[in-house]
Amino acid sequence: MSGEGASTMKAIYRFWWPVVLAVVVSGSSGCSGARPMSAGKGTKYEYRYGMVQPTKNSDLLYQDDSLIVQFKFDDAAVRFQLQNLAQTDLRIDWGKMALGINNRFFAIRHSGTLYGDTAALTLSEALPSFGYLRDLVIPRTNVFFDGERWVEVDLFPTTDGNSAALRDSILRSPGQTVTLVFPVQFGGIEKRYQFDFEIASVNRIPWKDYQPVKRIPPPPNPKRSPAVLDQVTTAVIVVGVLGFTAYLISVKKNPPTE
């Protein structure tokens, strides 16, 4: 790398590292508040992860000549911040991305497709050279609407429900794996990354110390959901039509008299 290029990269890293630390240490881009938990669920547990492939890294950080990315797990999702170090635009191929839990792989959702079943997974918007983005990945089937609220399922159990068997299973979790297949395109040329993580430790935490992170974007309000409003509107129209039809029938049966 030339002296000018090295100076440019140093300037980029001076910008990058405070941003990485802010997003990774902060919980502001995390979990939904749609499923509050309490001590009634039993003991609460917190998982810590380490990256084992393509490099071993306890900070969940990876860098090559094309990108730098750092990951952070919350209960239900893998969050990340990525910066494009290449000289061409970068696009994430969401449709080909997959998240594996102990080698069972799932299609994913990201921040743009968290809610709703019809959102298509496509290429991300172009990320220019030295641009960065923040997003998350969650198994597609782990987010659903139960009729009243949006629910997220944890990647691994984080409460034991006061069950000794589940508690023992949770405490035996270290060594279990999460794999993220992460395809990206640089100027239209695809490069496939695979990041492997292991649970390094599991710790009990007091419920008073548990702070569920708020998902961005937040779950839509069902009372204001366009789909719900459409259903209500349709119901009103149907009732109106049926009511008018009933009126016409009654008129035919009982013609007006003078």
C-alpha positions, 0 to 999 in steps of 0.5 A: 500500500502506498503512503497515501493509501496508508494515511487514508486507511489510518484516517478511516480507522480513526473514524471506524473504531469509535463507531464500532465500540459505540454500536457493539457496547451499546444495546440501542439497536437490539431486542424488541420490547414486545415480550417482557420477562419477569422472575416468573419465568425462572432464572435468567441467563446470559450467553457469551460468544467467541468467533472461531472461524475464519479467525478466533476472536473473542471480540467477534471482529473480522477484517480482510482487504475488503471489509471489516465487521464486528458482531454482537449477540442479543437473546434473539438476533446477531447484530453487526456493523460492517464497513466496506474497505474495497474500492467498489460498492458492496451489497449484501445478498440477503436472499442467500444469507443463512443462520445456522444453530448447531448446523440446522440452517434457517432463512433470515430476516434483517431490519428491513424484513423483521415484520410481515410475511410478504417482504422479499429478501433482495440485495441491500442498497449499494454501500460505497467504499469506506461506507458503513452500515448496521443491521441484524440477522434473525432466523425467519421463523423466530419472528411471528405475530401471535394475534396480539403482538409480535414475538421473537424466539431466543436463539437459545433458551435464556430462562429455565422456567424453574425447570431443573432439566432446562437449567442443566441443559442451559448450563451445558450450552458452552460449545454449541455453535452459531454459523452465519453464511454471509454472501456479499457482492463487490462490484457485482462479483460475489464473495461468500463469507462464513462466520462460525461462533461458539457459546463460550460461557453461560452466566446467571444474571439477576432479573433486575440487571436484565435490560431488554434491548429495543429493536430498531425498527420497533414492532408495528402497532397492531392497532394501527397496522395497515393490514388490520385497518384494511380488514376493519374497512372490509368488514365495515363495507361488508356489513354495510352491503349486507345491511343495505341488501337486508333493507332491499329485501324487506322493502320487496316483502313489504312494499310501501302503501298509501 
